[in-house]
Amino acid sequence: MKLTNFVKGRDNNYNLIRIFAAFAVLVTHSFALAIGSADAEPFRETLGGKTIGSIAVDIFFLTSGFLVTASLLARQSAVEFVWARVLRIFPALLVMLLLTIFALGLYFSTLPIHSYLANPNTYKYFLKCISLFFGVEYNLPGVFESNPYKYAVNGSLWTLPYEVKMYAILAVIWMLFRFTPKFRTKIFKFTIISGAILAGLVIMLLHFEIVTGMTKYDKFLKLFFMFFSGATFFILREHITLSHSVFNVFFVALILSLLNKQIFFVVYMITLPYILFYAAYIPAGFIREYNKLGDYSYGVYIYAFPIQQSIAAIVPNISVLSMLIISSVITLVLAILSWHLLEKNALKLKGVSSTGHCNAFV
């Protein structure tokens, strides 16, 4: 059956996929923050050099590209699109930052309260993290300076500036063609598909060192590829068949490719989008009951890191397993509160598109 037959409405597995992805990031950070090394996760060698957290980030960007492109094409308005994205990202981010700076930061900083509050870096942290577009700040004065993974308050936020930039690129592309209304949608779709293909080709050339000297663009290119691959899947939804046979072949190929890192990289890049969107729409039944709970993934994503750093500060030499269990429980509680008290209500302000696709956060 074609992908287009599944995309209307909210009866899908995106919420479930994203909560698993958010906890995958938490798992990766449990190793890093308990041990003190960014390379501490033991699954990296098994997964072709990727961590389960980095795979989760790719899943977030694929999902986001698909859903927000659906939102933009449904609304046909860059202004409404931007407003919807602002409401999804910034209310919860604002509350998390205020709690982090003026509760957690005050408690854990080694500086006296007046020195911490008077330090310009305290407010630099807030301004940079709330604006996002020009990157984020990671350190608050005197906070977590004795932790195994020193200083970093919320390392998870690094993806949000990239996410916001993808939104901006998508909106700008849409606005560029507003003077050609007759061909606007066709040119927009062609540009998105071409961009995804071009990014994929450049990534392959860089990975196999056919082209060099672009290391500083590595993260941007990979996330751009994932986001716009998701967008491409939505654009080509009428031509993509979700098939059990294709899914099985891709999944088996991905597993077998783990035997060789170079092969895995290529197979991963090619097969992940199809595997993800198959998983988003085909499995049904009891697992869809999860949708009744809510979308807790964004809350898990933005709260997990500072919670884990707090635990590392309170419990010296904590084990990875203990870190994982304790931080999961506390983070989930905060995510549930964030969704029901804030995020869900903020989303009501944006209106609902006719296709009901606007449930992406990253």
N, C-alpha and C positions, 0 to 999 in steps of 0.2 A: 504494500500500500504506500502511496506517495506521502512524503513528509507533510505536505500541505493539508492533508486530511486530519492531522493531529494537532495543528498549532493553535486552533481557536480555543479560547477558554483557559481555565487554570487546572484542569484535571490532568496533571502530569506529575513527574517525579523530580522537578527542579528543586523544590524545598528540601527533599530528602538528600539529593545529590550534594547540594551546597552545604548542608549541615555536616555530612560526612567529610566534605572537603575542608570545612572550617576546623573540624577536629583533627584532620590529617596535619594541618599546619600546627595545631597545638601539640601533636605528638612529636613532630620534628623539633619544635622549640623546647619541648621537655628535655630532650637530650642536650641541646645546646646550653640551656640556661641552668640545668643541674650540674653539668660537667664543666661548662665554661668554654666550649669550643663550637664554632659554627659548623664544623665538619664532624660533629660527634655522632650524628645519626648512623646506625650500622647498616641501614638498608640501601645506602647509596651505591655500593658496589653491586648489589643484586639487581638494582633498577637502572642499570646502564649509566651510572653516574648521576642520576637524578634522585632527589629525596622525595618522600611521599608529600612533603610540603610543597615542593616546587611543581609537582604534578597537579596538586590541588589548585595552585595559583593559575596554571594553564587552564584548568577546568573552569575556574571562575571567569577568566577572560573569554573563553569560548562561549560560555553561557551568556555572559553579559553582552557580547557582540551580537548574538542571535536575538536576544530579547529586546535590547534597546533599539536595534535596527527595526524590529517589528513595531516598536513604539513610535519611532519617528515616521515611518511610512504610514502608520495608522492615523497619526495626528496631523501629518502634513504641515507641521508648524515647528520651526526651530525654537521659537519662544516657549511654547508649551513643552517641548522636549526638554529644554534646559531647566525649566521650572520643575518638571517631574524628577529630573536627576538631582537637582538641588535638594528637594524634599526627601529623597531616598538616602542621600549621603550625609548631609550636614547636620540635621537636628540631633541624631544619635552621636555623631562625631563631636559636636559641641558639648553635649552633656558628659561624654566620656573624658574629654580634655579637661573640663572644669573639675571633675572628680579626681582625675589624675594629678592635676597641678595643685589644687587647693585642699585635697584630703590626703591622698597617697604621698604626694611630693612633700607636703609639710611634715608628715609623720616620719618619713624615711630620710629626709635630708639631714646631713651632718651639720649643716649651718644653723645658726640661731634663726628663729622664726622671722624676726625683723630683717635679718640679712638675706634670707631666702626670698622674702616678699619684695625687698628693695633691689634685688639683683636683676638687671635688665635681661639676662638670659632666661629668666623665668617667663617673661612676657614674649621674648623672641620665640621660645618653644611654642607658646600658644598661637601667636600670629602666623608662624610658618606652617604649623600643623593644621590650622583651621582654613588657611588659604589654599594649601595643597599644590597649586599649579606649579610652583617653583621648588617643589621638593618638601621634605619634612625635616624637623629637628629631632634628634634622638636623645639628647641629654638635658636633664634638669640639674640645677646647681646642687651638688652634694648628694644626689640621689643614687642609690645602688652602687656606690663607689667601692664597696667591699664585696660585692657579689662575685661568684665565679665568672659570670659574663658581665663585665663591669659597665656601669653607667647607662647603657641603653634602656630607656624607659618603655618604649613601644616600637620594637623593630618591625612589627607587622604592617605599620602604616606606610612602608616604602612603596607598596603597590598602588596606593590610592592616587598619588599624583599621576601615575601612568594611566590609571583608569579615567581620571578626569580629562587627561589629554586625548584619550581615545574618543570620549564623548565630544570634545571640542572639535576634533578632526572630522568626525561624522557630521556634526552640525554645520561646520564650515563648508564641507563638500556639498551638503544639501542647499545651503544659501547661495553658493557660487552659481548655481544653475537656475536661480529663481527668475531670471530674465528670459529663459527659454521654456515656458510652462508646457508647451506641447511635447517637448522631448525630455523634460526635467527628470522624470522618474527613470527613464531608460538610460540616460547619461549617468545619473547617480549610481544605478546598479552596475553599469559597466565599469565605472571608476572604482567602486568598492571591490569588485571581483578582481580587477586588474591589480589593485593595490595588494591584495592578499597573495596573489600569485607571484608578484614581483618580490614581496617580502620573503616569501618562501624560498625563492631562487637565491636571493642574496644570503639568507641564513645558511643554505646548503653550501654556497661558495665559501663563506666564512668558516663553516664547521670543518670543511675539508682543506682549508688553508689555500684554496685557489685564489682567493682575495684576502688580503691582510690589511692591518692598520685601522680597523674599525671597531676595536674592542670596546670603546666607550659607548658604542651604540648597541651593544649586544643585547642587553635587557630590553631596551625599547623595541628593537626589531622582533625579538621573540614574542613579546607581549602584543605588539602590533599584529603579527601574523596570527596569533591565537584569536584576538578580538575580531579581526576582519575575516578570518576563516569562519567564525561563528556568524558574522554578518552575511557572508557569502552563502552559507547553508540556508539562511532564511530567504535570501533573494532567489536562490535556486530550488526552493522547497517543492515547486511543482514538478521538478525534474529528478528529484532524489527519492528513491524507493527505499523504505526501511524494511530490509529483508533479513530473516533469521539466518539464511545461508551466508549472506555477505558479512553479517555481524560475526558469525562463527569463524569464518575464514580470517577476518581482520583480527579477531581476538587471539586466535591460535598463532597467527603470524607475529603478533606483538609479543606473546609469551616466548615463542621460539627465538625471536630476535634478541632476547636477553642474553643469549650465549655470546654475542659480539656487540660491543658498545657502539661501533660505527654503524652497523646494520640496525641496531635498536633505534638510534637517533632518527634515521630515515623513516623506518617503519612507524615509529611513534608519531612523528610529525604528520604522516599521511593518514594514519588510521584513527588517531585519538578523536578528531571531530565526529566521525561517523559513529564510533563506539559510544561517545557521550550522548549524542542525540537519539540514538537507538535506545539507550538506557533511560533517557528522559521520557520517552513516549510509549515504548512497547510493554515493558513489565507493568502489570496492572494488578487489580485485586486488593488484597489486604494492605499492601504497602502504601496505597493511596490514602489510607486513613491518616497517615502522618500529616497530610495537608490541613487537617482539622486543628492541629496544634498551633501552627504559625510558622513564620520564617525567622528562625532564631540565628541563622548563619552569620549575619552581619554583626550582631552583638557578640557572638562567640569570637569572631575574627578580631574585632577591635579591642575587646577586653582581655583576651587570654594572655597576651604578652605581659602587660603590667601586673596582672594577677600572679603570673608565674614568677616574675622578678620579685614581687613582694614575698611570696612563699620562700624563695631562695634566700631572701634577706632574713626572714624570721627563723627558718630552719636550716642552719648551716649543714653542709654535707648531705643534703637530702638526696635520696636515691631517685633515679629517673622514674621508677614505677610509682613511688609516693608522690612525686611532682605531678605525674600524669593524672593520678586519681584525684588528688586534692584540687588541683587547678581545674580539672574538668567539671567537678561539682560546683565550685564557686562561680566559674565562668558561665556555666549553663544557667544558673540562677539569675545572674546579672543580665544575660541575654534574653531570658524570658521576660524579666521586668522591663527591659528596654523595648522589646517588641510590643508588649501589651499596654504599657503606659505611655510610650512615645512614638515609636516608629509606625505602628499601625494607624495611629491617629494623624500623624503627619501625612501619610499617604492619602488620606481622605481629602486633603486639600488640593490634590493635583487633578482630580476628576478621573474617570475610568474610560479608557479608550474602548472602541467598539470591539476590538479583538481581545482585550484583557491580557495583554502581554507584559504589562509594565510591572514586573515583579523581580527585576534584577537589581543587585546592588553593586557588583564589581565586575 
